[in-house]
Amino acid sequence: MSGHYWISAPQRSERDRLRAGLELPPLLAAVDAHRRLRGPYTAAGTLLRAVAPEALRRRPALAGRHYIELQESTPELKPLVPAITRALEQQSAAPGEVSRYPARLHSLRVSHGLVDFLLTALADLGDGPRTLVVENVQHADATDQEFLAAAVRRIPADLLTIVVCSGTEELVDPPGTLSVSLPAALDAYTTRITGPAPGPVPDPVPDVASAGPVAARRYVDADGVDDDPGLLAAYEQLAPAERAALHDRRAAELAERAKAGEASLRLGALPYHLMRGSDAGGAGLDALRWALDRCKYLGFYHAAAELGEAGRRAVDPAERPGLWWIFIRETGVCLAAAGRPDESAVLQEEARTATTDPAHHMKLAYEIGMLYARHYPEERRDERKARAWVNQAIAIADLLPDPKERAFYSVFNRNGLALVEVRAGRPDEALRLLDEGMERLDRELGLGERTWHRVGLRYNRAQVNGMSGRLEAALEDYAEIMDADNDFADHYFNRGNILRKLGRTEEAIADYETALGLEPPFPEAYYNRGDARMELGDTQGALADFDRTLELDPGHVEALLGRAGVLDDLGDAKAALESVAAGLALAPEHPHLLCLHGRLLAEDGRPAEAARAVEAALRSDPKLAEAWAVKAELAYSAGDLAAAAADFDRAVELADRPEFRFNRAVVHEAAGRFTEAAADFDAVFAATEDPDALSHRDSCLLAAG
């Protein structure tokens, strides 16, 4: 056998035995994915700490290309790469003020950037394939699941053979909105090897259990991830104070290592031990809160929610209401950001029943409003409920005693109401709220106060201007935004989209390229750049961008469509048909794919199949002009001039394009309707100055006498 492997067995020792029976390339690294060790990217970070320093020494340019993903996944590499800068946070008058939180898909982009880095680093080794063993994948954080799903799909086994090891329990995806499925990737790209089914847990091995404190210490020193039942039994036999003492000692060791540079320990093993030591209510909760804030800041929302939930359960709201409020609110926010709105709603309700603080109720009302406006699936969003909750938040904000807090939260909550207005189809009212908010903050807050929110208001105004067709106004907004916040990829991506609508395609491409340099690889920017390159006739560049989009997201239907169109233009009809077939497997009723499929089948001499594809396209979208045009061409080829003319009439009615008029003129000419043909050829010449159209027009005029 060859390729990647997925080994499942009840215990690690059994998985090791099964792996020993495989013929594998030399070992590159064996890593443990248990999130208790280092939190997000536990496995990826362990691998990168082993290979990245030498890879960066050999190829220094990798540091600039992958600086974001390397230090966000593996903070120990921060000294080896350029620093991440956030201009808004540097300008803020309040130290530590956060300018923005990443999108939910940011961690998947980080994972793809890490795979890109490894592909280059491994190729540089040049001495044959290696093996990566990843243990305890059933306990991996969502970030490591994304990384492994990308790695087994994108990294060839003859470069790096990946052996994923897990228990025999079902490997499940993280809850909520799914970015990519690790179980599905393992099913598709690995060979499964399964060990014996789990039976009753055996009695502890006598010599290990009898070792008592020595075995318990081994369990604690392994940070609680060793699945040897003897070690666990020895640990559980200790008195609570003895267990706490072992955790204190281990926490002290890890704290020293964290101070010395192993910062990722603060997201995993360090809070784990502190919460089980003698000062869980002090140092333990402080460690949980720090890890929660850090994970939220980096967009690791599943981990942040898990940390917050641990803190919430450990704090009595009656004894420490302030700390309990922080944990429950931050957990609810992170659950919503992770695509888990129902779980968030449960916590919001619990918090509302436990507090009478007006400021708390204001924030909860806003968050519940955002569930209905943004976070619930489209079919469950409710503009009326969203408005009611946000209005409640506004009413409380307007009563806050501190004038600056009152100004900020009144504007902040009205910003949320502006989103509700947009969802309700009232962009003018949204713009009014945003304009009034910006004016009020400028009037009532000092220079540098809440800078991030002032920029956020203008960003939202740019979005509303763009979606409502006020393109020049949107460009003006983005110009001001980027004067203050010039290192955020979304600004360039969104401005590129505006520039494309204005026909300024070359400038749009420049913005897409800037966006790609400010964020780990994300398929949308590659796709949009490829589409823009097509407009400029750069077919090879477009094909490269569509291929890159599909490398990152094989299910990107529009990229499959664009790729098929480029391949057809380049004369590779067979590859174009394959790309269309892949797209239709994902979206069988996609009208543009069906239309292109019909055209390609017609060019391949399969008119009956082409006709069925075109009819399917028109069932999906009766107003698709291209499909009417292909239908007309099929009728013309079959000698049905009347049907061809009628279908071209419909195509021209829907989209008056020169190519449709030219082909309709050909039909008129063949039917002897020379005057109608001459009129169409004349219109084509006026639009394109095509000499062929002029020649045909003159011939038709002559034939018409």
N, C-alpha and C positions, 0 to 999 in steps of 0.2 A: 504494500500500500504506500501511497504518497499523498501529500497534501497536508492540510491542517487537521487536527484531531480534537475531539471532545471526549474526555474520559470522565465517566460518572461512576462513583463507588461510595459506599457509606463513610469510609474513613480515609484519611490522607495516606496512611500506610498502604492500604489496598490500591489506591490510585497510583502510588509510586510503583507498586509491583506491576500493575498493568502497563505503565509507561515504560518500565524496564524491558518489556517484551517487544517494544517497537524499535525498528531500525531508524534512528533519528540522526540528523547532522550534529556536529559539535554544539555544545550548550553555549548560548550567548548569555542568558540570564534565567534564573528561576525566581519568580516574584510571587508575593502573596497579595491577593486583591481584597482581603477582608477590610472593610471600611473602618473598622475599629482601630486600625493601625495608624493611618494618616488621613482618614476622611476622603474627600474627593480626590480622584486620580491616585489612589494608593498604589495600584499596580503600575500605571503609566509612569508615575513619578519615580518609583523604584527602578524601573528600566532606564529612564532618562538619566538618573543620577549615575548609573553605571556606564552609559555609552555617550552621553552628550558632551562632557568635557573634552574627550579626545576628538570627537567629531567636530566640535567648534574650533579646536586647535588646528585640525587639518584643513578645515574650510571655514575661515572666519566670516565669510559672507552669510552663512546660515544664521548667525546671531541677529543680523538686521532683518532678515527675512522672516524669522520665527520668534522674535523677541516677546511677543504677547503670549503666545501659547506656552512657550517654555517656562516663563516665570509665573504665569497664573496656575499652571498645572504642577510645577515643581519649583517652589520659591527658593530652594537651595541654589538654583541656577541663576538667580537674579544678578549676582556680581559678574556673570559672564556675558550678559546681553545688555543692550541699551535699555534705559529705564522707560517705563510707561509714564507718559505725562498726561495730565488732565488739566487743560488750561483753566477751566472754570474753577476748579478746586484751588488752584494756585492763586487766583484772583480774589477768592472769597475773604471777607472780613472775619468770618468765623472759622477758626482752625478745625479741621476734621469734617467740615460740611461736605456732604456727598452731592455731586452734581447730577448723577443719574445712575440707574441700575441697568445691567445688561438685559437684552432680550432673552426669552426662554431658550432660543436656539443657539445662543452664544457658546454654550459648552460643547455642542456638537461641532461647531466651527473650530473650536479649540482642538477637539479630537482629530479632525481632518488635518489641521495644521501639524499636529504631532505625527500623524501618519506620513505626511509629506516629508517632514524632517527625517524620519526613520528610513524612508525609501532612499533618500540621498545618502544618509550616513551608512546604511548597510551596503549600498552599492560601492561606496568608497573602500570598504574593507577588502573587497576583491579577492578573497580566498575561499570562496565557496559558501554554500548555505549554512545557516546557523539555526539553532532551536531556541524558542522562548517558551518557558513553562509558566503558566499562570494558575495559581492555586486559589481555592476558596472563592470561586467566582459566584457561588450562590449568595455570598455575603458582600458582593461588590457594590459600591456606590453607583448611582445612575451615570455619573461621568465616566467611570471605568467601563460600564456597560456600553456606552456610546463609543468609547475608544476601541474596545475589543470588536464591536460590530463593524466598525469602519476598517479595522486592521485585518480581520480574517477575510473581508471582501476585497480589499485593495492591495494587500501585500502578497506577492506571489510566494507560494510555499518553497520554490526553489531559491528564494532569497532569504526568507525567514519562515521556518516551519513553526507554527503556533500550536501549542498543546494547551487547551483550556481544560481545567480540572474542576469538577464540582461534585457535590453530594448527589444522592439519588432522588432527593425531593425535586418536585417540578421547578425548573428554572423559570421565573416569571419576570415580566417587564415591570418597571416602576409604575405606580398608579398614576392616573391622570392622562393628559394629552401626551401622546407618544411621539418622540422625535425619530427614533429608530429602534428596532426590536433586536436585542441580542439573541434570544432563543431562535427567532426566524433566521438570523444570519448564521448561527451555528448549524441549524438544520440544512441550510443551503450550501454552506462552504466548508463543512468539516465532515470527517468520518467519525461516527459515534461508536464509542467503545464503552460498554456498560458492565460494571462488576456485579457481585452478588447483591440481591435485594437486602435492605436492612432488616435485621431481626432484633430480638431482645438485646438490650445493652448488656454486655457481659459484666461479670463481677470485676471490680478493679484488680489489676495484676498485683498479687500479694506483695512482692518486694518493692513495688513503687508506692502502693498505698501505705505500707508499713513505714516507709521513709518519712511519713508525716510532713513536718515543716519543710523538708528539703523538696519534696514533690510539689507541695503547695507553692513554694517559692518559684519552682520551675514554671508552674502554671501562670503565676503573676508576671514573671519576667518575659513570658511569651505574650503578654498583653491580653490574655484571656482568649486567644484564638486557637490554641492547641486542642485538638479533638480527642486526645488520649483520655479515656474515661478514668484511668487511675489517677492522673494528675488532678482532674476536676474533683474526684472523690476526696482526695487529700485536702484540697483547698476548702471544700465544703465542711470537712470535719473540724476545721479550725474554729476557735471562738471568734465572734465578731471583732473584738479588739485586735486579735492577732492578724486577721485578714486586713483590717484597716492599716495596721503597722506595715504590712508587706506592700500595700498600695502606696502608702506615704513614701517608703523607701524608693519604690520604682518611679513614682512621680518626681521625686527629687532628682533622680538620675536623668529622667527625660527632660526636666526643666533646664538642667545644665546643658544638655545637648541642644535644646531649642535656642538657648541664649547663644550658643556657639555657632549657630547657623542652620540647624535643622528645623526650620520654622513649620514645616508641615506636620510635625508632631503635635502642634497646638490645635490641630483640627481633628485629631483622632485619639491616640493613646493617652496624651496628657490629660485632657478633660475626663476620659474614661477612668483613670486611676484617681484623680482628685475627687471625683464624685463618689468614690468608694473608700476614700481615706478618712482621716479623723476630722477634716474640716470641709466636709461636703457642702455645708450651707454657706461657707465663705469662699474659700479658694476654688471649690468645685463649681459653684454657680458662676463665679467670675470667669472661670475658664470656659464654661458653656456659653456665657453671653458673648465673650470675645470671639469664640469660634462661630457662633451664629452670625454676628455682625460681619465677620470676614467672609463667610460663605455667601451671605446675601449681597455683599458688595461686589463679589466676583460673579454673581449670577448662578451659584450652585444651589438652586432653590430647594431641591429635594433634601440635600444635606442640612441646609439651614432650617428647614421645617422639622427635621428629625431632632436636631439639637434644641430647637425651641420647645418642642413637645417634651423632651427630657427635662428641661428647666421648668416648664409649667407644672409638670407632675411633681416636681421636687419642692415647689414653693407653696406655702399655705397662703391663700389670698387674704385671709383675715389678719395674719401676722405681718406679712410683708406685701401689702397691696401694690406698692410701686413696682417692685421687681416682678411680681406676678403679672401685672399689666403689660410690662415690656415683653415678657415671654409669650403671653397669649396673643397680643396684637401682632408681634413680628412673625409668629408662627402662622397666623391667619393670612397675613400679607404674602408670605413666601409660598404658602399652599396655593393661593390664587395665582401667583406668578408662575408656579410649576404646572399650571393647567389642572388644578385640583379644587375647583370652586365649591363643590358640595362639602368637602371637608372644611374648607375655609368658612363656609356659612355656619357650620355647626359651632365652630369656635367663636365666631362673631356673636352668635346667639348666647352662648355660655357667658361671654364677657358682658353682654348687655344685662344679663340677669344678676351679675355679681357686683356691679358698680353703679353708683349714683353720681359720679363725677361728670359734670357737664362737658368738659374737654374730652373725656373718654368717649362719651356718647356722640359727640360731634365727629370724632375720627371713625368710630364704628359706623355711623350713618353714611359717611362718605364711602367707606370700604364696601358696605353692602350695596350702595348705589352703583359702585363700579362693577360688582359682580353681575348686576343686571344689565349694565351698559356695555361691558367689555369682556368679562371673563367666562360667563356661561357660554355654551355652544349657541350658535346663531339662532336655532329654533327655540331656545329658552330665554333669550334676551327679552327684556320687557321695558320699553321706554317709559311707561307710566310709573312703574315701581321704581325705576332708577331715578326719575325726576323727584318722586316723593321723598326718597331717602336723601338725595343730595340737597333738596330744599330744607330738610330738617337740619342737615349739617350747616347750611348757610345761616339758618335762623339762630342756631347756637353760636356760631362764629361772630355774628353781629352783636352779641351780648357779652363777649369776652371783655374783662376789665382792662387788661393791658392794651394800650392803643396800637402798639406795633404788632402784637400778637393778633389783635382784632383785624388789623389791616391785612396781615399776611393770610390768615386763615379764611377771611372773607373772600379774598381774591383766589386763593387756592381752591376753595370749594366751588366758586363760580367757574373756575377753569374746568372742573369736572362737569358742571352743568353745560358748559359749551360743548363737551363731547356728547352729552345727551341730545342737545339741539342738533348736532350734526347727524346723529343716528335718526333723529326725527325728520330730517330733510329740511332743516331751517338754518342754512349756513349764515345768512345775514344776522340772525340773532346770536349765533355763536361768535361771529366777528365782533359784534357790539360788546358782548361780555368780555372778550379777550382785550379789546381796545381799552375798555374802562378799567380792567384789571391792571394793565401796564401803566396807565396814567396814575392810578392810585398808588401803586408801589413806588413810582418815581416821586410822587408827591409826599408820601408819608414815611418812607424808609430812607436811611442814609446810603451814601455811596458805598458799594461793596456788600451791602446787606441783602441776603437772599438773591444773590446774583444768578444762581442756577435757575431760580423760579422765574425771574424776569426773562431769561433766555428761553426757558421752557414755554412761557406764554407766547413769545414771538414765534417759536418753532411751531406751536399749535396753530397760530394764525397763518403761517406759511402753508401748513398742511390744508387748512380750510380754504385758503385762497387757491391753492393748486387744484383741489378736487372740485371747486365751484367754477373753474375756468378763468380765474383772475391770475393768469400766468405771470405777467410782468410784476404784479404786486407780490406774488410769491417769490420771485427772484429778488426783489428788493428786500424782502424779509430775510431770505437766506444770506444775502450779503451782510446784513447787520448781525445775524446770528454768528456767522463764521468769523467776523471780526473779533468776537469774544470767545468763540468755541470752535477752534479750527482743527481739532484733532479727533473729531467724531465721524466715523465712517458714514453713518446714516445721513448726515447733512449733505455730503457729496453725492451719495446714491440718490437721494430724493431730488436734489437740484439737477442731477443728470437727467432724471425723468422729465422734469419741467423743460429743460433745454431741448430734449427730443421732441416734445410736443410743439415747441416753437420752431422746429426745423433746424436747430443749431446742433447738428449731430456730432461734429468733430469736438465741440466743447463738451457735449454729453459724454463722449468716450473718455475724454480727459478726466472728467469727474468720476466716472466709474473706476478708472485706473487708480485715482487717488484713494477712493474708498477701499479698494482691494489692498492697498498698502497700509491701511489703518485698522484692519480687522482680519482675524484669521479667515481662511478661505470660506466664502459663502456663495452658493450656487446662483442666487438671484443676480448678483453683480456680473458674474461671468455671462449669464444668459442675456442680460440687457445689453452688455457690451457686444456680444455676438450679434444680436438683432440689429444694433446700430451699425455694426460693421457691414452687415448685409445691405443696409440702405446705401452705404458708400461704395458698394461693389467689391468689398474685400472678402471674397468668398473663402479664401484659405484661413484668414483671421477669424471669420465667423465660425467656420467648421472647428477650428481649434477651441474656441470659446464654448461652443455647444458640446464638444467632446468633454471638455473640462467640467462643465455643468453636470453632465451625466456621470462622470467619474465621482463627483461628490454626492449626487442625488440621482440614482438610476431611474427613479420614478418621476422625474421631471418631464411631464408630458409635452409642454411647450418646447422644451429643448429637443425632444425626439422629433417633433414636427419641424422645427427650424433646421435640424440636421438633415432630415429627409429632403427638404427643399433645396438645401445647399448641394447635397449629393446629386440630386437630379440635375441641377444647373451645371454641375461638373461632369455630367454624362455617366454617372455610376447609378443607373436605374435599379440594379439588383440591390445594392446597399441601401438605396432610398426606400425600396419596398420593405426591406428588413426593418428599417427604422420606423416606418409607418406601422408595420405589424406589431412591433414592440409597444408603440404608443397605443394602438387599439386594444392590445391585451390589457392595458391599464385603464383605458377610457374608451370603451367600445362605441359610445354614442357621440364622441367628439366630432363636431361637424367638419372642422377644417381638416382633421386627419382623414375622415371618410372622403372628403372632396379630393384631397391629394391622392388618396388611394385609388379613387376612380380615374383620375387623370393618368396616374402611372400605369394602371391596368390597361387603359385605352392605348397608351403609347406602346405597351407590350403586346398589342394585338389581341386583347381579351375583352371585346366590347360588352358581352353579356354580363361578366363580372363587374366591369366598370359601371354599367348602368345600375346594377344593384347597389354598388357603393354610393353612387351619386344620389339615388333615391333615398338611401338611408341618411345621407348628409342633409337632404332637404327635409326629411322628417324631423331631424334634430333642430334644424334652423331653416325655416322656409324663406328667410330673407338673406340667405347667404348667396351673394351675387356670383362668387366664383363657381359655386355648384351649378347654378343655372347656365353659366357659360360652358362648363364641361358637358352638361346635358345637351346643350345646343350643338357642341362639336360632335358628340356621338350621333345626334340626329342627322347632322350634315353628312357625316361619314356613311350613314345608312341610306342616304339619298332622300331623306324626308325634309325638303327645304322649308315647307310650311312650319313644321314643328321647330326646326332650327331657328327660323326667324322669330317665332313666338318666344322661344326660350331666350334668345339674345335680347329681345325687347325687354323681357323681365330683368335680365342682368343689367342692362343699361339703365333701366328705371331705378334699380337699387343702388348702382354705383356706376356713374357715367365715366368709364375709363376708356382711354384711347384704344387699348387692345380689344375691348369688347366691341366698340364701334367698328374697328377695322374688320373683325371677323363677321360682324353682322353685314357689313358692306359686301364682303365676299359672297355671303349667302344671297343678298339682294341681286348682286351681279349675276350669279349662277341662275337665278330665277328670272332674269331678264328685267328686273326692276331697276333700270339704270339710273333713273333720277334719284331714287332713294339711296342707291349705292353711292352715287356721286356726292350727295349731301353728307353721308357718313365719312367718306374718304376726305372730304374737304374739312370736316371738323377734326379729323385726326391730324391732318397736315397743319391746321391752325394751332393745335396743341403741341405738336412734336416736331414740326418741320421735317417729317419723314418723307424723303423723295419717292419712296415706293408708294406712299399714299397719294402723292401728287400725280404720279404716273397713272395709277389706277383711276383716279378721279377724271383725268383727261380722257382716258379710254372710255369711261362710262358716259361722259358728256358727248363724245363723238358718236357712241352707239345710240344714244338717245336722240341724236339728230339736232 
